[in-house]
Amino acid sequence: MTARTFRFIGLSVLGVALTGCVSQEKYNALKLAHDGLVERIGEADREAQAARAESEAYKQQLAMFGTSGNTKDAMLANLQQQNSELQRQYDELNQRYARAIDGLGKGQVLPPQVNDALQQWAQQNPDLVDFDPSRGMVKFKSDLTFATGSAEVTSPAKSAIQRFSQILNSAEARGYELMVVGHTDNTRVVNPATIQAGHKDNWHLSAHRAISVGTELQRQSIDPQRLMLAGCGEQRPIAPNSSNAGKAQNRRVEVLILPNTVRAGGMARVNGTAAATPAAARQSPAVRAPALNKDTVRIDPAPAGPSLNK
């Protein structure tokens, strides 16, 4: 044998001898550590690839906006068109509400039978509703109309709405449209339970409460084609929000009985002129939520700490 062969055999024997000196436990531990490093390296590589792909996508978007003026202008024009349409719908609803409050019902009265029935009904439920015969408007007081922390209608309010619906379905009143509008005070919605229930802000809460009243009217056989539902949030107060009493007045749901918008044969007649009928109101179930109420204000002679509201 050559010297080189002897050296190879010697190294091989030495390697076997050294391997025999390492315990199986140490070998297993080293192997696990090695495998873990390989796995982490692979995961880091995948994350790096994903980051590079995301960065490339952003670069492409920036390049599109930077080099393609036509595309950018088209996108901006589309957004402006959508905003204009939303603003138009909002303005139209605002105008209809303003006309109903300040014009359509002023100086006019409902038929005597309907007016008398509504006045008697309001007198029987003074803590729950008000009735303005000069405008044909019923106002439900939110603090007694809804369960705490939600837009769910309370049992006493359901009973009152049942009688209210009977009056609205009478022969003298069944031709009138009903605009149901929710309102809140100006206190922000911050209660997590209220937000989790879907009432994210005053707009949502006012709309959901209007929907609940409209849904309850439909359950009492009010034709949904007679209904228009809207929420005004805190935008139309009827009392200063600087006091608890004023805020309580602002939390309300109004039902406007429009005396000169009468449906006949699928059309609406305004002062004797036929006009297109708006789309039927969508029936939506009342929203259920936990016990804390954004309308509940705790008033103590000497409060020990902040009270939960909204």
C-alpha positions in Angstrom: 0.0 0.0 0.0 1.1 3.6 -0.6 1.5 6.2 2.0 -1.5 8.0 0.7 -3.6 4.9 1.2 -2.4 4.5 4.8 -3.3 8.1 5.5 -6.9 7.7 4.1 -7.4 4.5 6.3 -6.1 6.3 9.3 -8.4 9.3 8.8 -11.3 7.0 8.4 -10.6 5.1 11.6 -10.2 8.4 13.4 -13.5 9.6 12.1 -15.3 6.5 13.3 -13.6 6.8 16.7 -14.6 10.4 17.1 -18.2 9.7 16.0 -18.4 7.0 18.6 -17.5 9.6 21.3 -20.7 11.7 20.6 -23.8 10.5 22.4 -27.1 9.8 20.6 -28.8 12.5 22.6 -26.3 15.2 21.6 -26.6 14.1 18.0 -30.4 14.3 18.1 -30.3 17.7 19.7 -27.9 19.0 17.0 -30.0 17.5 14.3 -33.2 19.2 15.7 -31.4 22.5 15.9 -30.2 22.1 12.4 -33.6 21.3 11.1 -35.1 24.3 13.0 -32.6 26.6 11.4 -33.4 25.3 8.0 -37.1 25.8 8.6 -36.6 29.3 9.8 -34.4 30.1 6.8 -37.1 28.8 4.5 -39.8 30.8 6.2 -37.7 34.0 6.1 -37.1 33.4 2.4 -40.8 33.0 1.7 -41.6 36.2 3.6 -38.9 38.0 1.7 -40.4 36.8 -1.6 -43.9 38.0 -0.5 -42.5 41.4 0.5 -40.8 41.7 -2.8 -44.0 40.8 -4.7 -46.0 43.3 -2.7 -43.4 46.0 -3.3 -43.4 45.3 -7.0 -47.2 45.6 -7.0 -47.0 49.0 -5.3 -44.3 50.1 -7.8 -46.6 49.1 -10.7 -49.5 51.0 -9.2 -47.3 54.1 -8.7 -46.0 53.7 -12.2 -49.5 53.5 -13.6 -50.5 56.7 -11.8 -47.3 58.4 -12.8 -47.2 57.5 -16.5 -50.9 57.0 -17.4 -52.7 60.3 -17.0 -55.8 59.0 -18.7 -56.2 56.1 -16.3 -55.7 58.3 -13.3 -58.2 60.9 -14.7 -60.7 58.2 -15.4 -60.5 56.8 -11.9 -60.9 60.3 -10.4 -63.8 61.1 -12.6 -65.5 57.9 -11.6 -65.1 58.6 -7.9 -66.4 62.2 -8.4 -69.4 60.8 -10.3 -70.2 58.4 -7.4 -69.8 61.1 -4.8 -72.0 63.4 -6.8 -74.7 60.8 -7.1 -74.6 60.1 -3.3 -74.8 63.8 -2.6 -77.8 64.2 -5.0 -79.6 61.4 -3.2 -78.8 62.9 0.2 -80.0 66.3 -0.9 -83.2 65.0 -2.4 -84.0 63.1 0.9 -83.2 66.2 2.9 -85.4 68.4 0.7 -88.3 65.9 1.1 -87.9 65.9 4.8 -87.7 69.7 5.0 -90.8 70.1 2.9 -92.7 67.5 5.0 -91.7 69.4 8.2 -92.0 73.0 7.1 -94.4 73.0 4.2 -96.6 70.0 3.3 -98.3 69.7 6.7 -98.3 73.3 7.8 -101.8 74.8 7.9 -103.4 71.5 6.9 -105.1 68.9 9.1 -105.8 65.2 8.7 -109.4 64.0 8.3 -111.3 64.7 11.5 -111.7 61.0 12.3 -108.0 60.4 12.0 -107.0 63.5 13.8 -109.3 62.7 16.8 -108.2 59.1 16.9 -104.5 60.1 17.0 -105.0 62.7 19.6 -106.9 60.3 21.8 -104.1 57.7 21.3 -101.4 60.2 22.2 -103.2 61.2 25.3 -103.3 57.5 26.3 -99.5 57.2 25.8 -98.1 60.6 27.0 -94.8 59.2 28.1 -94.2 57.4 24.8 -95.5 59.7 22.0 -96.4 63.2 21.0 -98.8 64.2 18.2 -98.7 67.4 16.3 -102.0 67.8 14.5 -100.9 70.9 12.5 -98.2 68.8 10.7 -99.7 65.4 11.0 -96.6 64.2 12.8 -96.2 61.5 15.5 -93.0 61.6 17.6 -91.9 58.4 19.4 -89.6 59.2 22.4 -86.5 57.0 22.0 -85.8 56.5 25.7 -89.1 54.6 26.1 -89.5 53.2 22.5 -86.3 51.2 22.4 -84.6 48.5 24.5 -81.4 49.5 26.1 -78.3 49.4 23.9 -80.1 48.6 20.6 -82.8 49.5 18.1 -85.1 46.9 19.5 -88.7 48.2 20.1 -89.9 47.7 23.6 -93.1 45.8 24.5 -95.0 49.0 25.5 -94.0 50.7 22.2 -95.1 47.6 20.2 -98.5 47.8 21.8 -98.8 51.5 21.0 -97.7 50.9 17.4 -100.3 48.2 17.1 -103.1 50.8 17.9 -101.3 53.4 15.7 -101.3 51.0 12.8 -105.0 50.4 13.2 -105.6 54.2 12.9 -103.3 54.4 9.9 -105.1 51.5 8.2 -108.5 53.1 8.6 -110.5 54.0 5.5 -109.8 57.7 6.1 -106.0 57.3 6.6 -104.9 54.4 4.4 -104.2 56.7 1.4 -101.4 58.7 3.1 -97.7 58.1 2.9 -95.6 57.7 6.0 -92.1 59.1 6.4 -90.3 57.5 9.3 -87.2 59.5 10.4 -84.8 58.6 13.3 -82.9 61.2 15.3 -80.2 61.2 18.0 -78.6 63.7 20.4 -75.0 64.8 19.7 -73.3 62.4 22.1 -70.9 60.2 20.2 -71.4 56.4 20.1 -68.5 55.0 22.2 -70.0 52.0 24.0 -68.3 48.9 22.6 -71.5 46.8 23.0 -73.5 49.4 20.9 -70.8 49.5 18.2 -70.6 45.7 18.1 -74.4 45.6 17.5 -73.9 47.6 14.3 -74.7 51.1 15.6 -71.3 52.5 14.7 -72.3 56.1 15.0 -75.3 58.4 15.3 -76.2 58.0 11.6 -76.4 54.2 11.9 -78.3 54.3 15.2 -80.9 56.8 13.9 -81.4 54.8 10.7 -81.6 51.5 12.5 -84.3 52.9 14.9 -86.3 54.2 12.0 -86.0 50.8 10.4 -87.2 49.1 13.6 -90.3 51.3 13.8 -91.0 50.8 10.0 -90.6 47.1 10.4 -93.0 47.0 13.4 -95.6 49.0 11.3 -95.3 46.4 8.5 -95.8 43.7 11.0 -99.1 45.4 11.8 -100.2 45.3 8.2 -99.0 48.7 7.0 -98.3 48.5 3.3 -94.5 48.9 2.8 -95.2 51.0 -0.3 -96.5 53.7 2.0 -93.2 53.9 4.0 -90.1 55.9 3.6 -87.3 55.3 6.1 -84.4 57.7 6.9 -81.9 58.5 9.7 -80.7 62.1 10.4 -78.3 61.3 13.2 -77.7 64.4 15.3 -78.2 66.9 12.5 -81.7 68.1 13.2 -82.1 68.8 17.0 -85.3 70.2 18.3 -83.8 71.3 21.7 -80.3 72.3 22.9 -78.0 69.4 23.5 -76.4 71.3 26.4 -78.7 69.6 29.0 -79.9 66.0 29.6 -83.5 67.1 29.1 -82.7 68.6 25.7 -80.8 65.6 24.6 -83.7 63.4 25.6 -86.0 65.5 23.4 -83.6 65.1 20.4 -83.6 61.3 20.7 -86.7 60.5 18.8 -88.3 58.8 15.8 -90.8 60.9 13.9 -93.6 59.5 11.7 -94.8 62.1 9.3 -98.3 61.4 7.9 -98.0 63.2 4.6 -101.5 64.7 4.0 -101.1 65.7 0.4 -99.2 62.7 -1.0 -101.9 60.1 -1.7 -101.3 56.8 -3.5 -103.7 55.7 -6.1 -103.1 52.9 -8.6 -99.4 52.7 -8.0 -98.8 56.4 -8.4 -98.5 59.2 -5.9 -100.7 62.2 -6.2 -99.4 65.5 -4.9 -102.0 68.2 -4.9 -103.9 66.3 -7.5 -100.9 65.7 -9.8 -99.7 62.2 -10.5 -96.0 61.6 -9.8 -93.7 58.5 -9.8 -93.9 56.3 -6.8 -90.7 55.8 -4.8 -89.3 52.3 -4.3 -90.9 50.2 -1.6 -89.1 50.4 1.7 -87.0 47.3 2.4 -88.2 45.3 5.3 -85.4 44.8 7.8 -85.5 43.1 11.2 -84.9 45.1 14.3 -81.3 44.9 15.5 -80.8 43.1 18.8 -77.9 44.2 21.2 -76.7 43.9 24.8 -78.0 45.8 27.7 -76.0 49.0 27.8 -77.9 51.9 26.1 -76.4 55.0 24.5 -79.6 56.8 25.6 -79.2 55.8 29.3 -77.7 58.7 31.3 -77.1 58.1 34.9 -77.8 61.2 37.0 -76.5 61.1 40.6 -76.6 64.0 43.1 -72.8 63.5 43.5 -71.6 61.2 40.7 -68.6 59.1 41.8 -67.3 58.6 38.2 -68.2 58.8 34.5 -71.4 57.2 33.3 -71.6 55.0 30.3 -73.5 56.4 27.4 -73.7 55.2 23.8 
